[in-house]
């Protein structure tokens, strides 16, 4: 039922009503601060946690909130954003697309490729937008890289100590590496090879390599490294970009080296691509319709995750 403990604020007549489902740590840190500050958008909150509704509604002066997704859908939305647990993504997104609501979902759509394919097919059938949150594509230091045919790509993303179940490791975390490299390499993935490191009964580290037309691609994630780090290297013809943690880097040519970065006043969420990504989602949600090329791209990233997972499981089984 609607939450009545938060003051009721009138909706602007032309504002988009965007429902946010699931208000956990990521939603609170990365999504709500951006959406709540977009002009022309009225956020509507939905979570089963009444304390979170009251706290966040008051903090962002959001006057409409729900504890039940069905009530949220019935309220009439222009778009929705799903930030609930990965296990619940498939069900939530299905309900929203069935209702004809343009939908944003955190990556991944699902831990299982079959669910992802079914939901993408549903987006096509309903001709309703499905948008998956790959924020690194929109990070300014990455999106500004101007190299249509890289020679080599390297991306490593490490964590101090967080070994995990291989499926969760690949789909929840390593998917960032896979999607960013796919985005920068343009062509079809060929000659995929995967190496895995076991930490007890869990996956501790993974490394992949493939060829994409004339580009050699390498990605890795070490979750027993003792450090939280992320470094991207893009090598073109006589030029090299190195980006660290999406916030700073260098651009090298034979003639000079340029420093890449931001002014002190620029927000972290802008640096990490969330602002531009959500702006793009809002613009697409106004059109409402499914984006075929975008759906094919979403499927390709999830399918590559599945290929990597299969190779990891085979690799670990043989050790």
DONUKE-862346 format. One record per residue: x, y, z of N, C-alpha, C in turn. Coordinates in steps of 0.05 Angstrom, whole numbers. Layout:
<recs>
npx_npy_npz_capx_capy_capz_cpx_cpy_cpz
X_Y_Z_X_Y_Z_X_Y_Z
...
</recs>
This chain:
<recs>
npx_npy_npz_capx_capy_capz_cpx_cpy_cpz
17_-24_0_0_0_0_18_25_0
6_48_-9_23_72_-9_32_80_19
56_90_21_66_99_47_54_126_53
42_129_77_28_154_84_44_170_105
68_162_111_84_176_131_101_198_119
101_200_93_117_220_79_98_241_68
106_267_70_88_288_60_83_284_30
58_290_22_50_287_-5_58_311_-21
72_307_-43_81_329_-61_67_326_-87
57_347_-98_43_346_-124_63_341_-147
54_324_-165_71_318_-188_69_341_-208
92_348_-220_92_367_-242_77_355_-265
60_371_-278_42_360_-299_57_345_-321
81_354_-328_95_342_-351_118_324_-342
120_319_-316_143_303_-306_140_274_-311
162_260_-317_161_231_-320_160_218_-292
142_199_-288_141_184_-263_158_159_-266
180_158_-252_199_135_-254_199_121_-228
191_95_-228_191_80_-203_218_66_-199
228_68_-174_253_55_-166_246_32_-148
252_8_-156_245_-17_-142_270_-28_-129
269_-30_-102_293_-39_-87_310_-16_-81
314_-10_-55_329_14_-46_352_6_-29
368_-13_-38_391_-22_-23_415_-3_-27
439_-13_-20_463_4_-19_469_17_-46
468_1_-68_475_12_-94_455_33_-103
429_27_-99_408_46_-107_412_72_-92
418_71_-66_421_95_-50_446_111_-57
468_97_-64_493_110_-70_495_120_-99
485_105_-118_490_110_-146_467_120_-162
443_112_-156_420_117_-173_401_139_-163
392_136_-138_373_155_-127_384_184_-127
409_188_-119_419_216_-119_419_229_-147
422_213_-168_421_224_-195_393_228_-205
376_208_-203_348_210_-212_333_232_-198
337_234_-171_323_253_-155_330_282_-163
352_286_-177_361_313_-184_356_319_-214
345_300_-229_338_305_-257_314_323_-258
315_345_-273_292_361_-278_273_345_-296
247_348_-292_228_335_-309_223_306_-301
233_297_-278_229_270_-269_218_270_-240
197_254_-236_186_250_-209_192_222_-200
210_217_-182_216_190_-173_193_180_-155
188_154_-158_168_140_-141_183_116_-129
182_114_-102_198_93_-89_182_68_-83
196_45_-84_183_20_-77_202_1_-64
197_-7_-39_212_-27_-25_194_-38_-3
200_-62_6_184_-74_28_193_-63_55
214_-47_55_225_-36_80_213_-9_86
194_-7_105_181_18_110_199_40_121
220_31_137_239_51_147_254_64_125
262_48_105_277_59_82_259_79_66
234_72_63_216_90_49_214_117_63
210_116_89_207_141_105_233_157_104
255_144_108_281_158_108_287_171_81
286_155_60_293_165_33_273_184_22
247_179_28_226_197_19_230_225_31
237_225_57_242_251_70_267_264_60
289_249_57_314_260_48_312_273_21
298_260_2_297_270_-25_270_284_-32
253_288_-11_227_301_-14_211_287_-35
210_260_-34_194_244_-52_168_237_-38
146_245_-49_121_243_-35_104_219_-42
113_201_-59_97_177_-65_115_152_-64
106_133_-48_122_109_-45_104_85_-38
114_62_-45_98_37_-43_115_15_-31
101_-4_-18_114_-28_-8_108_-53_-26
90_-50_-45_82_-72_-62_86_-64_-91
99_-81_-107_104_-75_-135_78_-73_-151
59_-90_-145_33_-89_-159_20_-61_-156
21_-50_-131_10_-24_-127_25_-3_-142
51_-6_-143_68_13_-159_60_13_-188
58_-11_-199_51_-13_-228_23_-1_-233
4_-7_-215_-23_4_-219_-24_34_-217
-4_46_-204_-4_75_-200_0_91_-226
10_77_-246_15_89_-272_43_101_-273
61_87_-286_89_96_-288_96_102_-317
115_121_-321_126_126_-347_151_108_-352
163_99_-330_187_82_-332_192_70_-305
209_50_-304_217_38_-278_246_30_-278
257_28_-254_285_20_-251_286_-1_-229
299_-24_-236_300_-47_-218_327_-49_-205
328_-46_-178_353_-47_-163_351_-68_-141
333_-87_-144_330_-108_-124_352_-129_-129
351_-151_-113_372_-172_-116_372_-184_-144
395_-193_-152_398_-205_-179_378_-228_-182
374_-244_-161_355_-267_-163_327_-258_-170
320_-234_-163_292_-224_-168_289_-209_-194
312_-203_-208_310_-187_-232_291_-197_-253
294_-223_-259_278_-235_-281_248_-231_-276
239_-237_-251_211_-235_-245_202_-206_-246
217_-187_-234_209_-159_-234_208_-147_-262
229_-153_-278_230_-141_-305_207_-153_-322
202_-178_-319_180_-190_-334_153_-176_-328
148_-171_-303_123_-158_-295_121_-130_-306
143_-116_-306_143_-89_-317_139_-88_-347
154_-105_-361_151_-106_-390_123_-115_-399
112_-134_-384_85_-143_-390_65_-120_-388
71_-102_-369_54_-79_-366_60_-56_-385
80_-60_-403_87_-40_-423_103_-17_-411
118_-22_-390_133_0_-376_162_-2_-384
173_19_-396_202_20_-403_218_15_-378
238_-3_-380_250_-14_-355_281_-13_-357
293_-2_-336_321_-3_-331_326_-24_-310
347_-40_-313_354_-60_-293_385_-61_-290
393_-63_-264_421_-67_-259_431_-92_-273
457_-92_-281_468_-116_-292_471_-136_-269
469_-162_-275_459_-174_-299_429_-176_-299
417_-182_-322_388_-188_-322_382_-212_-305
399_-232_-308_396_-257_-293_422_-272_-291
424_-291_-272_447_-309_-271_446_-330_-292
424_-332_-307_420_-354_-326_413_-343_-353
427_-352_-373_424_-341_-400_396_-346_-411
384_-368_-404_357_-374_-414_337_-353_-405
339_-343_-380_322_-322_-371_327_-296_-386
352_-290_-390_359_-266_-405_348_-266_-433
350_-289_-447_339_-291_-474_309_-287_-473
295_-299_-454_266_-297_-452_258_-268_-448
272_-254_-431_265_-226_-425_270_-208_-448
292_-213_-462_298_-197_-486_276_-202_-508
268_-227_-511_246_-233_-529_220_-219_-521
215_-217_-495_191_-203_-485_192_-174_-491
216_-161_-489_219_-133_-496_212_-128_-525
221_-147_-542_214_-145_-571_184_-148_-576
173_-169_-563_144_-175_-567_127_-152_-558
134_-140_-535_118_-118_-524_127_-91_-536
148_-91_-552_160_-66_-563_163_-45_-541
175_-54_-520_179_-38_-496_209_-37_-488
219_-14_-482_247_-10_-476_257_-28_-454
280_-41_-458_295_-54_-437_323_-42_-438
333_-32_-415_359_-19_-413_374_-31_-390
399_-40_-395_415_-53_-374_438_-34_-367
443_-31_-341_461_-11_-330_490_-17_-331
502_-14_-355_531_-17_-357_544_11_-357
549_21_-332_557_49_-329_584_55_-341
602_36_-343_629_42_-353_629_52_-382
609_43_-397_607_53_-425_604_83_-426
592_94_-404_586_123_-403_606_139_-386
626_125_-374_646_140_-359_661_158_-378
663_184_-373_674_203_-392_702_196_-402
719_186_-385_747_180_-394_747_155_-413
727_138_-411_725_115_-429_711_123_-455
688_137_-452_673_144_-476_688_163_-494
708_177_-483_723_196_-499_746_183_-515
751_158_-510_773_144_-525_765_143_-554
782_153_-571_777_155_-600_796_136_-615
789_110_-614_806_91_-628_787_70_-640
780_73_-666_761_55_-679_771_26_-683
797_22_-683_808_-4_-687_833_-9_-669
828_-14_-643_851_-17_-624_868_-41_-632
893_-39_-626_912_-62_-630_909_-81_-607
909_-70_-582_907_-87_-558_890_-72_-537
875_-88_-522_859_-78_-499_866_-95_-475
871_-82_-452_875_-96_-427_858_-82_-406
843_-98_-391_828_-87_-368_830_-106_-345
840_-96_-323_841_-112_-298_825_-97_-276
810_-113_-262_793_-101_-240_796_-120_-216
808_-111_-195_815_-128_-172_802_-120_-147
799_-139_-128_788_-133_-101_807_-145_-81
807_-134_-56_826_-144_-36_823_-174_-29
798_-182_-21_794_-210_-15_763_-215_-16
754_-226_-38_726_-232_-42_722_-255_-61
734_-279_-55_729_-302_-72_699_-309_-71
689_-321_-92_660_-326_-92_652_-349_-110
626_-355_-109_615_-375_-127_620_-367_-156
629_-385_-174_636_-377_-201_614_-362_-216
590_-372_-214_568_-359_-229_563_-330_-219
563_-326_-193_559_-300_-181_583_-282_-187
607_-293_-185_631_-278_-191_631_-267_-219
624_-284_-239_624_-276_-267_602_-257_-273
577_-264_-266_554_-248_-274_550_-222_-258
558_-222_-233_553_-198_-217_577_-178_-219
601_-188_-223_624_-171_-221_642_-171_-247
650_-194_-255_667_-196_-279_653_-186_-304
627_-185_-304_611_-175_-326_619_-146_-333
628_-131_-313_638_-104_-319_662_-104_-338
680_-123_-333_704_-126_-350_696_-135_-377
680_-156_-379_671_-167_-404_657_-146_-421
638_-132_-410_622_-113_-425_640_-89_-435
657_-79_-417_674_-56_-425_692_-64_-448
704_-88_-447_722_-97_-469_706_-102_-494
682_-113_-492_665_-116_-516_659_-89_-529
652_-70_-512_645_-43_-521_668_-30_-536
692_-34_-527_715_-21_-539_727_-36_-562
721_-62_-565_733_-77_-586_716_-80_-611
691_-74_-609_673_-71_-632_665_-98_-646
684_-114_-654_679_-137_-671_669_-162_-656
666_-183_-671_657_-209_-661_679_-222_-644
671_-235_-622_690_-249_-604_698_-276_-617
724_-280_-620_735_-305_-631_758_-315_-613
762_-341_-614_784_-354_-600_785_-348_-570
762_-349_-557_760_-344_-529_776_-365_-513
792_-355_-494_807_-373_-476_803_-362_-447
801_-380_-428_796_-372_-401_814_-388_-382
824_-374_-362_840_-386_-341_827_-379_-314
827_-399_-295_815_-394_-269_833_-402_-247
831_-388_-224_846_-395_-200_826_-402_-178
829_-425_-166_812_-434_-145_822_-425_-118
805_-414_-101_811_-407_-74_793_-424_-56
803_-447_-47_786_-466_-32_766_-477_-51
740_-475_-44_719_-484_-61_707_-461_-78
720_-438_-79_709_-415_-92_728_-406_-114
718_-388_-131_734_-376_-152_748_-351_-141
775_-351_-143_791_-329_-132_799_-309_-153
804_-319_-178_813_-301_-199_806_-313_-226
803_-296_-246_797_-305_-273_811_-287_-293
819_-299_-315_831_-283_-337_820_-294_-363
813_-275_-381_803_-283_-407_819_-269_-429
819_-282_-452_832_-270_-476_816_-278_-500
813_-259_-519_800_-266_-544_810_-247_-566
803_-253_-590_809_-237_-613_783_-226_-625
784_-200_-632_761_-187_-643_770_-172_-668
766_-185_-692_778_-175_-717_808_-172_-713
819_-147_-714_848_-144_-711_856_-135_-683
838_-137_-664_844_-129_-636_848_-153_-618
870_-152_-603_875_-173_-582_865_-162_-556
848_-178_-542_834_-169_-519_841_-187_-495
847_-174_-472_854_-189_-448_839_-175_-424
826_-191_-408_812_-181_-384_817_-199_-361
819_-188_-337_824_-204_-313_811_-192_-289
805_-209_-269_796_-201_-243_808_-219_-222
821_-206_-203_834_-221_-181_820_-211_-155
805_-229_-143_790_-222_-119_804_-233_-94
830_-239_-96_846_-245_-73_872_-229_-74
871_-206_-86_895_-191_-93_906_-173_-71
890_-168_-51_898_-150_-29_895_-121_-36
884_-114_-60_881_-86_-68_855_-83_-84
843_-59_-81_820_-52_-97_830_-33_-119
830_-44_-143_842_-28_-165_828_-35_-192
831_-16_-210_819_-20_-237_836_-4_-257
847_-17_-277_864_-4_-297_856_-14_-325
851_5_-342_846_0_-370_868_11_-388
879_-6_-406_899_2_-425_888_-2_-453
887_18_-469_879_17_-497_902_25_-515
911_7_-532_934_13_-550_923_14_-579
928_37_-591_922_41_-619_948_44_-635
946_54_-659_969_60_-675_984_84_-664
1006_80_-651_1023_101_-640_1008_118_-620
990_106_-605_976_120_-584_967_100_-562
966_109_-538_961_92_-515_945_108_-494
922_98_-486_907_109_-464_909_91_-440
914_102_-417_913_86_-392_894_101_-373
873_87_-364_853_98_-346_853_83_-320
855_97_-298_855_84_-272_830_91_-256
815_71_-247_792_74_-230_772_94_-242
772_97_-268_753_114_-283_756_143_-277
776_151_-260_778_178_-251_802_193_-261
823_179_-269_847_193_-278_862_175_-298
880_188_-313_895_171_-332_915_188_-348
926_175_-368_945_188_-386_940_180_-415
947_198_-433_945_192_-461_973_197_-473
984_176_-485_1011_177_-496_1012_176_-526
1028_193_-538_1036_191_-566_1066_194_-567
1079_189_-590_1108_192_-592_1117_220_-585
1099_240_-589_1107_268_-585_1103_277_-556
1082_267_-542_1076_278_-516_1059_259_-499
1058_266_-473_1040_252_-455_1021_272_-442
995_267_-444_975_285_-432_962_272_-408
957_288_-388_943_278_-364_913_279_-369
899_259_-361_870_257_-363_857_257_-336
836_272_-332_823_273_-306_801_293_-305
794_301_-281_771_319_-276_779_341_-257
762_362_-257_765_383_-237_755_372_-210
764_384_-189_757_375_-162_727_376_-157
713_394_-170_685_398_-164_667_377_-178
678_362_-197_662_343_-212_656_318_-195
631_310_-194_621_289_-176_630_262_-185
634_244_-165_642_217_-170_623_202_-188
597_206_-185_577_192_-201_579_201_-231
587_226_-235_592_235_-263_617_220_-274
638_219_-258_663_207_-267_658_177_-274
641_164_-259_636_135_-262_615_129_-283
603_150_-295_585_145_-318_556_144_-311
549_146_-285_521_142_-278_503_165_-288
513_189_-288_497_212_-296_490_210_-326
510_205_-343_505_203_-371_488_179_-378
493_156_-364_478_132_-369_448_136_-363
442_148_-340_414_152_-333_401_173_-350
416_193_-359_405_212_-378_397_199_-404
414_180_-413_408_165_-437_383_148_-433
381_135_-410_357_118_-405_332_135_-405
332_158_-392_308_175_-391_300_184_-419
319_191_-436_313_199_-463_300_175_-479
312_151_-476_300_128_-489_273_121_-478
269_124_-452_244_118_-439_221_136_-449
228_160_-457_208_178_-469_197_167_-495
214_153_-510_206_141_-535_191_115_-530
199_101_-509_186_77_-498_193_51_-513
199_53_-539_201_29_-555_226_13_-551
225_-13_-556_249_-30_-555_269_-21_-575
295_-23_-568_317_-16_-585_331_-42_-594
326_-51_-619_336_-77_-627_366_-80_-625
381_-61_-635_410_-62_-634_420_-64_-605
408_-48_-588_415_-48_-560_409_-75_-547
387_-87_-554_380_-113_-543_400_-135_-552
408_-133_-577_428_-153_-587_454_-149_-572
461_-125_-566_486_-119_-551_484_-129_-523
461_-125_-510_457_-136_-483_460_-166_-482
447_-179_-502_448_-208_-503_477_-218_-508
492_-204_-524_519_-212_-531_537_-212_-506
534_-192_-489_550_-191_-464_542_-213_-445
516_-218_-442_507_-240_-424_516_-267_-436
515_-271_-462_523_-296_-474_553_-301_-471
569_-279_-472_598_-282_-468_603_-289_-439
588_-278_-420_591_-285_-392_586_-315_-389
566_-325_-403_559_-354_-401_581_-371_-412
593_-363_-434_616_-377_-446_639_-378_-426
645_-355_-414_667_-354_-395_661_-372_-371
637_-371_-361_629_-388_-338_633_-417_-345
624_-425_-368_627_-454_-376_657_-462_-377
674_-444_-388_702_-450_-389_715_-450_-361
706_-432_-343_716_-432_-316_709_-457_-301
684_-466_-304_675_-490_-290_690_-515_-300
695_-516_-326_711_-538_-337_739_-537_-327
750_-513_-326_778_-509_-317_781_-518_-288
762_-509_-271_763_-516_-242_759_-546_-238
741_-558_-254_735_-587_-251_759_-604_-257
777_-594_-274_801_-609_-282_825_-606_-264
821_-589_-243_844_-584_-225_841_-602_-200
</recs>
